[in-house]
Amino acid sequence: MIDKRLAQIATRIEKIKAALVALEPMRPGSLTRQYKDPRSQSGPYYQLSYTRDMKSRTDYIPRHCVREVRRLIGNYKRFKALTTEWVDLSIEQGRLKMRLARKP
């Protein structure tokens, strides 16, 4: 049973690696629409906020680039989900291998 699960984990990890290689450029963060005058909601602009190397940053995004930046943010979210799954699977894989090694 353990061997079967180890094979499943190895297969999924290979699929994750392939998906990571296929990823396109990415950007972390959260894109929000802000207003120069929030009361009347006039003068809208977009800003991308993120933290990198323990520093909070904000980039102003031109309106014509919003769609592309949303796509880049989606790529980053996909990257994070894949790497999190890979780590979880690796932890499970390590535990199963240790359990196998203990058996006489």
N, C-alpha and C positions, 0 to 999 in steps of 0.2 A: 504494500500500500504506500509506503514511504517512497519507494522507487518510482511509483507511478506519479505521485505528487511532484517529486523532483523533476521528472521529465516534463510535466505540465509547466512548472515554473521556468525551466530552461527555455521551453518553446515560447512562452509569453515574453520573457526577457529579450529573446532574439527579435520578436515582433516590435517591442518597444524601441530597441536599437534602430531598427529599420525606419520606424516612424520618426525618430529623432533626426536621423540623417536627412529625411525628406523635408524637414521643417525649413521654412523660409525665414527671412529676417524677422526680428521681433523687438518689441519694446515693452518694458514693464510699465505699470501705472494705471491711473484712473483718469479717464477723459470726462471733463465736466463743462457745461455751458455756464458761463458767468455773464453778468451784465455790468456795464459801467454805472448805470443807475438802476439798482435792483427794484426800487419802488415802482417805476414806470416800465420796467423791463426793456429799457432801450440800450442800444449799444452792445449787442451780444458779441461775445468772443469765446473761444474755447481754450482750455488749459489742460495740460497733462501734468499730473502730480505723481511723483514716485520717490522712493527712497533707494539710494544706491551707495554702497560703501558707507553706510550709517549716516548719510547726508540726505536731507530732504531737498528735493529739487522740483522746480516748476518750469515747464516749457509752454510758451504760447503757440497755439496751433492755428495756422490760417484756415479759413473756412473750406477752401478747396482741397485741403489735405486731411480733413476729418475722417473721411471714409477709409483712406489708406491707413491712418493711425489706428483706427478701430480694428482693422484687419491685423496690424502688427501686434496690438494688445491681445487679440485672440490667439495669435501664434504663441505669444509668451505664456498665456494661460494653459495652452495645450502642452507646452514644454514643461511647465511646472507640474501639471498633472501626471505626465509620463514619467518624469524623474522621481516623483513621490511614489508612484506605483512600483518603479524599479527598485527603489530602496526598500520598500515594504516586502517585496518578493525576495530580495537578497537576504533580508533578516530572517524570513521564514526558511529560506533555503539553507542558511547557515545553521539554524536550529535543528532542522531535519538531518543535516549531515552529521552534526554532533551526536544526535540520537542514534544514528546508524553506527557511528564509531564506537559507542558504548556497548552495543550488543555483541555478545561473544560469538 
